[in-house]
Amino acid sequence: MIRQRELLIRGSEKVIGHYKLLLASAKSEHERELFRQRIEREHRLIRDLQDGLDHRAA
């Protein structure tokens, strides 16, 4: 189960990287806000996954 979480975390980190590239080239404020929201959502997912790892380790 831990490997699956680690895989999901790495995947979310890659997604964040892609969204950051898109954010840098966004053409409108609407696009920038959309990418910021998606980056934040991925950060929340990572935190939730890491919290799950922390609870299992305790």
N, CA, C and O atoms as a GROMACS GRO file, in nm:
protein
  232
    1MET      N    1   0.083  -0.120   0.000
    1MET     CA    2   0.000   0.000   0.000
    1MET      C    3   0.087   0.126   0.000
    1MET      O    4   0.052   0.225  -0.064
    2ILE      N    5   0.199   0.122   0.072
    2ILE     CA    6   0.287   0.238   0.078
    2ILE      C    7   0.343   0.268  -0.060
    2ILE      O    8   0.354   0.385  -0.097
    3ARG      N    9   0.378   0.166  -0.135
    3ARG     CA   10   0.430   0.189  -0.271
    3ARG      C   11   0.328   0.259  -0.359
    3ARG      O   12   0.362   0.347  -0.438
    4GLN      N   13   0.202   0.220  -0.345
    4GLN     CA   14   0.098   0.285  -0.424
    4GLN      C   15   0.087   0.433  -0.389
    4GLN      O   16   0.072   0.518  -0.477
    5ARG      N   17   0.093   0.463  -0.260
    5ARG     CA   18   0.085   0.603  -0.217
    5ARG      C   19   0.205   0.681  -0.269
    5ARG      O   20   0.191   0.794  -0.316
    6GLU      N   21   0.323   0.621  -0.260
    6GLU     CA   22   0.443   0.688  -0.310
    6GLU      C   23   0.431   0.714  -0.460
    6GLU      O   24   0.472   0.819  -0.509
    7LEU      N   25   0.376   0.619  -0.532
    7LEU     CA   26   0.356   0.635  -0.676
    7LEU      C   27   0.258   0.748  -0.704
    7LEU      O   28   0.279   0.829  -0.794
    8LEU      N   29   0.150   0.754  -0.627
    8LEU     CA   30   0.052   0.862  -0.644
    8LEU      C   31   0.113   0.998  -0.611
    8LEU      O   32   0.085   1.097  -0.678
    9ILE      N   33   0.196   1.003  -0.507
    9ILE     CA   34   0.261   1.128  -0.470
    9ILE      C   35   0.353   1.174  -0.582
    9ILE      O   36   0.351   1.291  -0.621
   10ARG      N   37   0.435   1.082  -0.635
   10ARG     CA   38   0.524   1.119  -0.746
   10ARG      C   39   0.444   1.165  -0.868
   10ARG      O   40   0.484   1.259  -0.937
   11GLY      N   41   0.333   1.099  -0.893
   11GLY     CA   42   0.248   1.140  -1.005
   11GLY      C   43   0.193   1.280  -0.986
   11GLY      O   44   0.191   1.360  -1.079
   12SER      N   45   0.147   1.309  -0.865
   12SER     CA   46   0.095   1.443  -0.837
   12SER      C   47   0.205   1.548  -0.849
   12SER      O   48   0.180   1.658  -0.897
   13GLU      N   49   0.326   1.513  -0.806
   13GLU     CA   50   0.438   1.607  -0.820
   13GLU      C   51   0.466   1.637  -0.967
   13GLU      O   52   0.497   1.750  -1.003
   14LYS      N   53   0.457   1.535  -1.051
   14LYS     CA   54   0.477   1.556  -1.195
   14LYS      C   55   0.366   1.643  -1.253
   14LYS      O   56   0.392   1.731  -1.335
   15VAL      N   57   0.244   1.618  -1.211
   15VAL     CA   58   0.130   1.697  -1.258
   15VAL      C   59   0.150   1.844  -1.219
   15VAL      O   60   0.125   1.934  -1.299
   16ILE      N   61   0.196   1.867  -1.096
   16ILE     CA   62   0.222   2.004  -1.051
   16ILE      C   63   0.325   2.070  -1.141
   16ILE      O   64   0.310   2.186  -1.179
   17GLY      N   65   0.430   1.997  -1.176
   17GLY     CA   66   0.531   2.051  -1.266
   17GLY      C   67   0.474   2.092  -1.400
   17GLY      O   68   0.509   2.196  -1.455
   18HIS      N   69   0.386   2.009  -1.453
   18HIS     CA   70   0.323   2.042  -1.582
   18HIS      C   71   0.233   2.164  -1.570
   18HIS      O   72   0.233   2.251  -1.658
   19TYR      N   73   0.156   2.170  -1.461
   19TYR     CA   74   0.070   2.286  -1.442
   19TYR      C   75   0.151   2.414  -1.424
   19TYR      O   76   0.109   2.520  -1.469
   20LYS      N   77   0.268   2.405  -1.360
   20LYS     CA   78   0.353   2.523  -1.344
   20LYS      C   79   0.402   2.573  -1.480
   20LYS      O   80   0.411   2.693  -1.502
   21LEU      N   81   0.434   2.480  -1.569
   21LEU     CA   82   0.473   2.521  -1.704
   21LEU      C   83   0.356   2.590  -1.776
   21LEU      O   84   0.374   2.692  -1.842
   22LEU      N   85   0.238   2.532  -1.762
   22LEU     CA   86   0.120   2.592  -1.824
   22LEU      C   87   0.090   2.728  -1.762
   22LEU      O   88   0.053   2.822  -1.833
   23LEU      N   89   0.106   2.739  -1.631
   23LEU     CA   90   0.083   2.866  -1.563
   23LEU      C   91   0.177   2.974  -1.616
   23LEU      O   92   0.136   3.088  -1.635
   24ALA      N   93   0.301   2.938  -1.639
   24ALA     CA   94   0.399   3.035  -1.689
   24ALA      C   95   0.364   3.085  -1.829
   24ALA      O   96   0.402   3.196  -1.866
   25SER      N   97   0.294   3.004  -1.906
   25SER     CA   98   0.261   3.045  -2.042
   25SER      C   99   0.113   3.078  -2.060
   25SER      O  100   0.065   3.090  -2.173
   26ALA      N  101   0.041   3.093  -1.950
   26ALA     CA  102  -0.102   3.123  -1.959
   26ALA      C  103  -0.125   3.257  -2.028
   26ALA      O  104  -0.050   3.353  -2.009
   27LYS      N  105  -0.229   3.261  -2.107
   27LYS     CA  106  -0.258   3.380  -2.187
   27LYS      C  107  -0.358   3.475  -2.120
   27LYS      O  108  -0.370   3.591  -2.160
   28SER      N  109  -0.427   3.426  -2.019
   28SER     CA  110  -0.527   3.512  -1.955
   28SER      C  111  -0.525   3.489  -1.804
   28SER      O  112  -0.472   3.389  -1.755
   29GLU      N  113  -0.583   3.582  -1.734
   29GLU     CA  114  -0.593   3.568  -1.588
   29GLU      C  115  -0.680   3.449  -1.552
   29GLU      O  116  -0.655   3.382  -1.451
   30HIS      N  117  -0.780   3.423  -1.631
   30HIS     CA  118  -0.867   3.307  -1.608
   30HIS      C  119  -0.786   3.178  -1.614
   30HIS      O  120  -0.801   3.092  -1.527
   31GLU      N  121  -0.701   3.164  -1.715
   31GLU     CA  122  -0.616   3.044  -1.725
   31GLU      C  123  -0.522   3.036  -1.607
   31GLU      O  124  -0.503   2.928  -1.550
   32ARG      N  125  -0.461   3.148  -1.568
   32ARG     CA  126  -0.368   3.147  -1.455
   32ARG      C  127  -0.438   3.101  -1.327
   32ARG      O  128  -0.383   3.021  -1.251
   33GLU      N  129  -0.557   3.151  -1.304
   33GLU     CA  130  -0.631   3.112  -1.184
   33GLU      C  131  -0.668   2.963  -1.189
   33GLU      O  132  -0.661   2.894  -1.087
   34LEU      N  133  -0.707   2.916  -1.304
   34LEU     CA  134  -0.740   2.775  -1.320
   34LEU      C  135  -0.620   2.686  -1.287
   34LEU      O  136  -0.633   2.587  -1.215
   35PHE      N  137  -0.503   2.722  -1.338
   35PHE     CA  138  -0.384   2.643  -1.312
   35PHE      C  139  -0.341   2.653  -1.166
   35PHE      O  140  -0.295   2.554  -1.109
   36ARG      N  141  -0.356   2.769  -1.105
   36ARG     CA  142  -0.325   2.783  -0.962
   36ARG      C  143  -0.416   2.693  -0.878
   36ARG      O  144  -0.369   2.628  -0.784
   37GLN      N  145  -0.543   2.690  -0.912
   37GLN     CA  146  -0.638   2.604  -0.838
   37GLN      C  147  -0.601   2.456  -0.854
   37GLN      O  148  -0.608   2.380  -0.757
   38ARG      N  149  -0.563   2.418  -0.973
   38ARG     CA  150  -0.526   2.278  -0.996
   38ARG      C  151  -0.397   2.241  -0.924
   38ARG      O  152  -0.383   2.130  -0.873
   39ILE      N  153  -0.303   2.335  -0.919
   39ILE     CA  154  -0.179   2.311  -0.844
   39ILE      C  155  -0.212   2.294  -0.696
   39ILE      O  156  -0.160   2.202  -0.632
   40GLU      N  157  -0.294   2.380  -0.643
   40GLU     CA  158  -0.332   2.370  -0.502
   40GLU      C  159  -0.404   2.238  -0.474
   40GLU      O  160  -0.381   2.176  -0.370
   41ARG      N  161  -0.490   2.195  -0.564
   41ARG     CA  162  -0.561   2.068  -0.546
   41ARG      C  163  -0.461   1.952  -0.540
   41ARG      O  164  -0.476   1.863  -0.456
   42GLU      N  165  -0.362   1.954  -0.627
   42GLU     CA  166  -0.260   1.848  -0.625
   42GLU      C  167  -0.179   1.853  -0.496
   42GLU      O  168  -0.144   1.749  -0.441
   43HIS      N  169  -0.148   1.974  -0.446
   43HIS     CA  170  -0.078   1.987  -0.319
   43HIS      C  171  -0.161   1.927  -0.205
   43HIS      O  172  -0.107   1.859  -0.117
   44ARG      N  173  -0.292   1.951  -0.207
   44ARG     CA  174  -0.380   1.893  -0.104
   44ARG      C  175  -0.380   1.741  -0.113
   44ARG      O  176  -0.376   1.673  -0.011
   45LEU      N  177  -0.384   1.688  -0.234
   45LEU     CA  178  -0.380   1.543  -0.252
   45LEU      C  179  -0.251   1.485  -0.195
   45LEU      O  180  -0.252   1.381  -0.129
   46ILE      N  181  -0.140   1.551  -0.222
   46ILE     CA  182  -0.011   1.505  -0.169
   46ILE      C  183  -0.014   1.507  -0.016
   46ILE      O  184   0.029   1.410   0.047
   47ARG      N  185  -0.063   1.616   0.042
   47ARG     CA  186  -0.070   1.625   0.189
   47ARG      C  187  -0.156   1.512   0.246
   47ARG      O  188  -0.119   1.450   0.346
   48ASP      N  189  -0.270   1.487   0.183
   48ASP     CA  190  -0.358   1.380   0.229
   48ASP      C  191  -0.289   1.244   0.220
   48ASP      O  192  -0.300   1.162   0.312
   49LEU      N  193  -0.219   1.221   0.112
   49LEU     CA  194  -0.147   1.094   0.096
   49LEU      C  195  -0.035   1.082   0.198
   49LEU      O  196  -0.014   0.974   0.254
   50GLN      N  197   0.037   1.190   0.222
   50GLN     CA  198   0.147   1.186   0.320
   50GLN      C  199   0.092   1.168   0.460
   50GLN      O  200   0.153   1.098   0.541
   51ASP      N  201  -0.021   1.229   0.491
   51ASP     CA  202  -0.084   1.209   0.622
   51ASP      C  203  -0.119   1.062   0.641
   51ASP      O  204  -0.104   1.008   0.751
   52GLY      N  205  -0.166   0.998   0.537
   52GLY     CA  206  -0.197   0.856   0.544
   52GLY      C  207  -0.073   0.773   0.572
   52GLY      O  208  -0.079   0.675   0.646
   53LEU      N  209   0.039   0.812   0.514
   53LEU     CA  210   0.165   0.742   0.539
   53LEU      C  211   0.209   0.764   0.683
   53LEU      O  212   0.256   0.671   0.748
   54ASP      N  213   0.196   0.888   0.733
   54ASP     CA  214   0.237   0.920   0.870
   54ASP      C  215   0.156   0.840   0.971
   54ASP      O  216   0.212   0.791   1.070
   55HIS      N  217   0.026   0.827   0.949
   55HIS     CA  218  -0.060   0.755   1.042
   55HIS      C  219  -0.028   0.606   1.044
   55HIS      O  220  -0.037   0.542   1.149
   56ARG      N  221   0.008   0.552   0.930
   56ARG     CA  222   0.042   0.410   0.923
   56ARG      C  223   0.175   0.381   0.989
   56ARG      O  224   0.196   0.274   1.045
   57ALA      N  225   0.266   0.479   0.983
   57ALA     CA  226   0.399   0.460   1.042
   57ALA      C  227   0.393   0.470   1.194
   57ALA      O  228   0.478   0.412   1.263
   58ALA      N  229   0.295   0.542   1.247
   58ALA     CA  230   0.286   0.563   1.392
   58ALA      C  231   0.238   0.440   1.465
   58ALA      O  232   0.226   0.442   1.588
   0.00000   0.00000   0.00000
